[in-house]
Amino acid sequence: MKWSVLSAWRSLRLRCPPSTKGGSSRPARWPWLTKRRLSLGARGERVARTLLRSKGHRILHSNFRHKLGELDLVSLWQGTVVFTEVKTRSEDGDFSPADNLSDAQRKRMQRVAEVYLKRFRLTSLPVRFDVVEVVFPAEGRKTPRVEHYPAAW
């Protein structure tokens, strides 16, 4: 029997049927990726994109994905390629969202940045890594607190 992508997709689909809205007996496959968290992260990236544009950045890509990882925002600022990691939180904890950026995440981001530069032939330009921290307030206030750390590492 010949293997094909279509047959592999069908077998995968049969093993992992989509969950229904109602009372599914199966637990969610990724319970930590709830709708609330996804919308919070998307809102944070939108705020960061607006901030970078107001500072003169030209956004090249949002959510560039590769098998090694993901780059939140890639922009061009005064001839420099800027890779920006966006950290978003609600105002629950006492710690800074940028504190959650581990050394492993930084290395992964650098590897994906190398792939990005090679793919789009931008290796001759200087590179910078930024962090934008977005903290959404409690229900009373509407505007988030935004901190931009240029050349974070």
PyRosetta script that sets phi, psi and omega in degrees:
from pyrosetta import init, pose_from_sequence

init()
pose = pose_from_sequence("MKWSVLSAWRSLRLRCPPSTKGGSSRPARWPWLTKRRLSLGARGERVARTLLRSKGHRILHSNFRHKLGELDLVSLWQGTVVFTEVKTRSEDGDFSPADNLSDAQRKRMQRVAEVYLKRFRLTSLPVRFDVVEVVFPAEGRKTPRVEHYPAAW")
pose.set_psi(1, 135.0)
pose.set_omega(1, -178.8)
pose.set_phi(2, -80.1)
pose.set_psi(2, 136.1)
pose.set_omega(2, 175.9)
pose.set_phi(3, -87.2)
pose.set_psi(3, 139.3)
pose.set_omega(3, 176.2)
pose.set_phi(4, -140.8)
pose.set_psi(4, 161.3)
pose.set_omega(4, 179.5)
pose.set_phi(5, -63.5)
pose.set_psi(5, -37.3)
pose.set_omega(5, -179.2)
pose.set_phi(6, -64.2)
pose.set_psi(6, -42.7)
pose.set_omega(6, 179.5)
pose.set_phi(7, -67.4)
pose.set_psi(7, -36.9)
pose.set_omega(7, 177.0)
pose.set_phi(8, -64.3)
pose.set_psi(8, -41.2)
pose.set_omega(8, 178.5)
pose.set_phi(9, -63.3)
pose.set_psi(9, -42.0)
pose.set_omega(9, 179.3)
pose.set_phi(10, -62.9)
pose.set_psi(10, -43.5)
pose.set_omega(10, -179.6)
pose.set_phi(11, -66.7)
pose.set_psi(11, -37.8)
pose.set_omega(11, 177.3)
pose.set_phi(12, -65.1)
pose.set_psi(12, -41.4)
pose.set_omega(12, -179.8)
pose.set_phi(13, -64.7)
pose.set_psi(13, -35.4)
pose.set_omega(13, 178.7)
pose.set_phi(14, -71.0)
pose.set_psi(14, -34.5)
pose.set_omega(14, 179.3)
pose.set_phi(15, -74.8)
pose.set_psi(15, -30.4)
pose.set_omega(15, -176.7)
pose.set_phi(16, -125.7)
pose.set_psi(16, 75.2)
pose.set_omega(16, -179.6)
pose.set_phi(17, -68.3)
pose.set_psi(17, 152.1)
pose.set_omega(17, 179.7)
pose.set_phi(18, -65.7)
pose.set_psi(18, 144.8)
pose.set_omega(18, 179.8)
pose.set_phi(19, -76.8)
pose.set_psi(19, 151.4)
pose.set_omega(19, 178.7)
pose.set_phi(20, -94.7)
pose.set_psi(20, 162.1)
pose.set_omega(20, 179.3)
pose.set_phi(21, -68.7)
pose.set_psi(21, -37.6)
pose.set_omega(21, -175.9)
pose.set_phi(22, -70.5)
pose.set_psi(22, -156.6)
pose.set_omega(22, -176.6)
pose.set_phi(23, -75.8)
pose.set_psi(23, 89.4)
pose.set_omega(23, 176.7)
pose.set_phi(24, -83.5)
pose.set_psi(24, 140.2)
pose.set_omega(24, -179.6)
pose.set_phi(25, -77.9)
pose.set_psi(25, -21.1)
pose.set_omega(25, 179.3)
pose.set_phi(26, -84.1)
pose.set_psi(26, 140.9)
pose.set_omega(26, 174.2)
pose.set_phi(27, -72.2)
pose.set_psi(27, 160.5)
pose.set_omega(27, 179.0)
pose.set_phi(28, -63.2)
pose.set_psi(28, 142.4)
pose.set_omega(28, -178.1)
pose.set_phi(29, -69.1)
pose.set_psi(29, -35.8)
pose.set_omega(29, 179.0)
pose.set_phi(30, -129.5)
pose.set_psi(30, 81.7)
pose.set_omega(30, -175.4)
pose.set_phi(31, -65.6)
pose.set_psi(31, -23.4)
pose.set_omega(31, -179.3)
pose.set_phi(32, -77.3)
pose.set_psi(32, -15.0)
pose.set_omega(32, 177.7)
pose.set_phi(33, -96.0)
pose.set_psi(33, 68.9)
pose.set_omega(33, 179.6)
pose.set_phi(34, -82.2)
pose.set_psi(34, 166.3)
pose.set_omega(34, -178.9)
pose.set_phi(35, -60.2)
pose.set_psi(35, -36.7)
pose.set_omega(35, -178.1)
pose.set_phi(36, -63.9)
pose.set_psi(36, -44.4)
pose.set_omega(36, -179.7)
pose.set_phi(37, -66.3)
pose.set_psi(37, -41.0)
pose.set_omega(37, 179.4)
pose.set_phi(38, -63.6)
pose.set_psi(38, -41.8)
pose.set_omega(38, -179.5)
pose.set_phi(39, -69.9)
pose.set_psi(39, -32.4)
pose.set_omega(39, 177.7)
pose.set_phi(40, -65.3)
pose.set_psi(40, -45.6)
pose.set_omega(40, 178.5)
pose.set_phi(41, -64.6)
pose.set_psi(41, -40.7)
pose.set_omega(41, 178.9)
pose.set_phi(42, -65.3)
pose.set_psi(42, -39.3)
pose.set_omega(42, 178.1)
pose.set_phi(43, -65.6)
pose.set_psi(43, -40.0)
pose.set_omega(43, 178.7)
pose.set_phi(44, -63.4)
pose.set_psi(44, -40.9)
pose.set_omega(44, 178.5)
pose.set_phi(45, -67.4)
pose.set_psi(45, -34.8)
pose.set_omega(45, 177.3)
pose.set_phi(46, -64.6)
pose.set_psi(46, -42.5)
pose.set_omega(46, 178.5)
pose.set_phi(47, -64.3)
pose.set_psi(47, -42.8)
pose.set_omega(47, 179.9)
pose.set_phi(48, -64.8)
pose.set_psi(48, -40.1)
pose.set_omega(48, 178.3)
pose.set_phi(49, -61.1)
pose.set_psi(49, -43.4)
pose.set_omega(49, 178.8)
pose.set_phi(50, -64.0)
pose.set_psi(50, -41.5)
pose.set_omega(50, 178.8)
pose.set_phi(51, -62.4)
pose.set_psi(51, -46.8)
pose.set_omega(51, -178.5)
pose.set_phi(52, -64.9)
pose.set_psi(52, -39.7)
pose.set_omega(52, 177.4)
pose.set_phi(53, -62.3)
pose.set_psi(53, -39.6)
pose.set_omega(53, -179.8)
pose.set_phi(54, -67.0)
pose.set_psi(54, -23.3)
pose.set_omega(54, 178.2)
pose.set_phi(55, -90.9)
pose.set_psi(55, 3.6)
pose.set_omega(55, 174.7)
pose.set_phi(56, 99.9)
pose.set_psi(56, 7.9)
pose.set_omega(56, 178.3)
pose.set_phi(57, -77.7)
pose.set_psi(57, 142.8)
pose.set_omega(57, 171.4)
pose.set_phi(58, -103.7)
pose.set_psi(58, 113.9)
pose.set_omega(58, -175.8)
pose.set_phi(59, -72.3)
pose.set_psi(59, 123.0)
pose.set_omega(59, 178.0)
pose.set_phi(60, -93.3)
pose.set_psi(60, -44.7)
pose.set_omega(60, -179.6)
pose.set_phi(61, -147.7)
pose.set_psi(61, 147.9)
pose.set_omega(61, 169.9)
pose.set_phi(62, -118.9)
pose.set_psi(62, 135.2)
pose.set_omega(62, 177.8)
pose.set_phi(63, 54.7)
pose.set_psi(63, 54.0)
pose.set_omega(63, 175.1)
pose.set_phi(64, -72.0)
pose.set_psi(64, 120.6)
pose.set_omega(64, -176.2)
pose.set_phi(65, -109.9)
pose.set_psi(65, 141.0)
pose.set_omega(65, 174.5)
pose.set_phi(66, -142.9)
pose.set_psi(66, 164.6)
pose.set_omega(66, -178.4)
pose.set_phi(67, -64.8)
pose.set_psi(67, -19.8)
pose.set_omega(67, 177.3)
pose.set_phi(68, -81.6)
pose.set_psi(68, -22.2)
pose.set_omega(68, -178.7)
pose.set_phi(69, 162.1)
pose.set_psi(69, -159.0)
pose.set_omega(69, -175.5)
pose.set_phi(70, -138.2)
pose.set_psi(70, 144.8)
pose.set_omega(70, 172.7)
pose.set_phi(71, -109.8)
pose.set_psi(71, 125.1)
pose.set_omega(71, -177.3)
pose.set_phi(72, -65.8)
pose.set_psi(72, -57.7)
pose.set_omega(72, -179.1)
pose.set_phi(73, -136.1)
pose.set_psi(73, 136.6)
pose.set_omega(73, 174.0)
pose.set_phi(74, -123.1)
pose.set_psi(74, 125.9)
pose.set_omega(74, -178.0)
pose.set_phi(75, -137.2)
pose.set_psi(75, 167.5)
pose.set_omega(75, 177.5)
pose.set_phi(76, -117.8)
pose.set_psi(76, 124.1)
pose.set_omega(76, -178.5)
pose.set_phi(77, -135.7)
pose.set_psi(77, 114.5)
pose.set_omega(77, 178.3)
pose.set_phi(78, 49.5)
pose.set_psi(78, 46.0)
pose.set_omega(78, 177.5)
pose.set_phi(79, 79.0)
pose.set_psi(79, 8.5)
pose.set_omega(79, 179.0)
pose.set_phi(80, -114.5)
pose.set_psi(80, 134.6)
pose.set_omega(80, 174.9)
pose.set_phi(81, -83.5)
pose.set_psi(81, 122.8)
pose.set_omega(81, -176.6)
pose.set_phi(82, -112.1)
pose.set_psi(82, 120.5)
pose.set_omega(82, 175.1)
pose.set_phi(83, -100.5)
pose.set_psi(83, 119.9)
pose.set_omega(83, -173.9)
pose.set_phi(84, -115.4)
pose.set_psi(84, 127.5)
pose.set_omega(84, 173.4)
pose.set_phi(85, -97.7)
pose.set_psi(85, 127.5)
pose.set_omega(85, -178.7)
pose.set_phi(86, -104.5)
pose.set_psi(86, 123.5)
pose.set_omega(86, 177.2)
pose.set_phi(87, -112.0)
pose.set_psi(87, 119.3)
pose.set_omega(87, -175.5)
pose.set_phi(88, -120.9)
pose.set_psi(88, 136.8)
pose.set_omega(88, 176.4)
pose.set_phi(89, -144.7)
pose.set_psi(89, 160.9)
pose.set_omega(89, 168.4)
pose.set_phi(90, -92.1)
pose.set_psi(90, 165.5)
pose.set_omega(90, -173.2)
pose.set_phi(91, -80.5)
pose.set_psi(91, 65.4)
pose.set_omega(91, -179.5)
pose.set_phi(92, -106.8)
pose.set_psi(92, -42.9)
pose.set_omega(92, -173.0)
pose.set_phi(93, -97.4)
pose.set_psi(93, 172.1)
pose.set_omega(93, 179.1)
pose.set_phi(94, -95.7)
pose.set_psi(94, -2.0)
pose.set_omega(94, -176.5)
pose.set_phi(95, -101.3)
pose.set_psi(95, 162.4)
pose.set_omega(95, 179.4)
pose.set_phi(96, -84.4)
pose.set_psi(96, 138.2)
pose.set_omega(96, 178.3)
pose.set_phi(97, -61.0)
pose.set_psi(97, -30.2)
pose.set_omega(97, 179.5)
pose.set_phi(98, -68.4)
pose.set_psi(98, -17.7)
pose.set_omega(98, 176.6)
pose.set_phi(99, -68.4)
pose.set_psi(99, -18.6)
pose.set_omega(99, -179.6)
pose.set_phi(100, -81.6)
pose.set_psi(100, 3.1)
pose.set_omega(100, -179.8)
pose.set_phi(101, -87.6)
pose.set_psi(101, 104.1)
pose.set_omega(101, -175.9)
pose.set_phi(102, -85.1)
pose.set_psi(102, 169.2)
pose.set_omega(102, 177.5)
pose.set_phi(103, -63.8)
pose.set_psi(103, -36.2)
pose.set_omega(103, 179.0)
pose.set_phi(104, -64.5)
pose.set_psi(104, -39.8)
pose.set_omega(104, 178.0)
pose.set_phi(105, -66.0)
pose.set_psi(105, -38.1)
pose.set_omega(105, 178.7)
pose.set_phi(106, -64.7)
pose.set_psi(106, -44.4)
pose.set_omega(106, 179.2)
pose.set_phi(107, -63.7)
pose.set_psi(107, -41.4)
pose.set_omega(107, 178.5)
pose.set_phi(108, -62.8)
pose.set_psi(108, -41.9)
pose.set_omega(108, 179.4)
pose.set_phi(109, -64.6)
pose.set_psi(109, -37.8)
pose.set_omega(109, 178.2)
pose.set_phi(110, -66.5)
pose.set_psi(110, -38.8)
pose.set_omega(110, 178.3)
pose.set_phi(111, -65.2)
pose.set_psi(111, -42.9)
pose.set_omega(111, 179.0)
pose.set_phi(112, -67.1)
pose.set_psi(112, -35.4)
pose.set_omega(112, 177.7)
pose.set_phi(113, -63.3)
pose.set_psi(113, -38.9)
pose.set_omega(113, 176.3)
pose.set_phi(114, -61.4)
pose.set_psi(114, -42.8)
pose.set_omega(114, 178.1)
pose.set_phi(115, -62.3)
pose.set_psi(115, -44.1)
pose.set_omega(115, -179.7)
pose.set_phi(116, -60.3)
pose.set_psi(116, -47.3)
pose.set_omega(116, -178.3)
pose.set_phi(117, -62.1)
pose.set_psi(117, -40.2)
pose.set_omega(117, 179.0)
pose.set_phi(118, -69.1)
pose.set_psi(118, -41.6)
pose.set_omega(118, -177.2)
pose.set_phi(119, -64.2)
pose.set_psi(119, -39.8)
pose.set_omega(119, -176.9)
pose.set_phi(120, -102.0)
pose.set_psi(120, 13.5)
pose.set_omega(120, 175.3)
pose.set_phi(121, 53.1)
pose.set_psi(121, 52.4)
pose.set_omega(121, 179.7)
pose.set_phi(122, -116.6)
pose.set_psi(122, 21.4)
pose.set_omega(122, -174.2)
pose.set_phi(123, -67.7)
pose.set_psi(123, -17.8)
pose.set_omega(123, -178.9)
pose.set_phi(124, -82.0)
pose.set_psi(124, -12.7)
pose.set_omega(124, -177.9)
pose.set_phi(125, -88.4)
pose.set_psi(125, 150.4)
pose.set_omega(125, 174.2)
pose.set_phi(126, -68.6)
pose.set_psi(126, 156.0)
pose.set_omega(126, -173.7)
pose.set_phi(127, -125.5)
pose.set_psi(127, 146.6)
pose.set_omega(127, 177.5)
pose.set_phi(128, -142.1)
pose.set_psi(128, 145.4)
pose.set_omega(128, 177.8)
pose.set_phi(129, -115.1)
pose.set_psi(129, 122.4)
pose.set_omega(129, -179.9)
pose.set_phi(130, -114.8)
pose.set_psi(130, 163.7)
pose.set_omega(130, 172.0)
pose.set_phi(131, -130.3)
pose.set_psi(131, 132.3)
pose.set_omega(131, 173.1)
pose.set_phi(132, -115.7)
pose.set_psi(132, 126.4)
pose.set_omega(132, -177.5)
pose.set_phi(133, -108.5)
pose.set_psi(133, 122.7)
pose.set_omega(133, -179.3)
pose.set_phi(134, -120.5)
pose.set_psi(134, 122.0)
pose.set_omega(134, 178.5)
pose.set_phi(135, -119.4)
pose.set_psi(135, 113.4)
pose.set_omega(135, 178.8)
pose.set_phi(136, -83.2)
pose.set_psi(136, 133.6)
pose.set_omega(136, -175.2)
pose.set_phi(137, -75.2)
pose.set_psi(137, 175.5)
pose.set_omega(137, 174.9)
pose.set_phi(138, -63.4)
pose.set_psi(138, 173.0)
pose.set_omega(138, -171.7)
pose.set_phi(139, -56.8)
pose.set_psi(139, -24.3)
pose.set_omega(139, -175.9)
pose.set_phi(140, -66.9)
pose.set_psi(140, -46.1)
pose.set_omega(140, -177.2)
pose.set_phi(141, -97.4)
pose.set_psi(141, 158.2)
pose.set_omega(141, -177.2)
pose.set_phi(142, -105.8)
pose.set_psi(142, -33.7)
pose.set_omega(142, -173.1)
pose.set_phi(143, -83.8)
pose.set_psi(143, 133.3)
pose.set_omega(143, 178.8)
pose.set_phi(144, -80.8)
pose.set_psi(144, 158.9)
pose.set_omega(144, 173.7)
pose.set_phi(145, -89.8)
pose.set_psi(145, 126.0)
pose.set_omega(145, -175.4)
pose.set_phi(146, -123.1)
pose.set_psi(146, 128.9)
pose.set_omega(146, 175.9)
pose.set_phi(147, -123.7)
pose.set_psi(147, 132.5)
pose.set_omega(147, 178.4)
pose.set_phi(148, -112.8)
pose.set_psi(148, 123.5)
pose.set_omega(148, 178.4)
pose.set_phi(149, -110.9)
pose.set_psi(149, 91.8)
pose.set_omega(149, 178.3)
pose.set_phi(150, -70.9)
pose.set_psi(150, 146.0)
pose.set_omega(150, -179.4)
pose.set_phi(151, 51.1)
pose.set_psi(151, 54.9)
pose.set_omega(151, -176.6)
pose.set_phi(152, -65.5)
pose.set_psi(152, -30.7)
pose.set_omega(152, 174.1)
pose.set_phi(153, -153.6)
pose.dump_pdb("model.pdb")
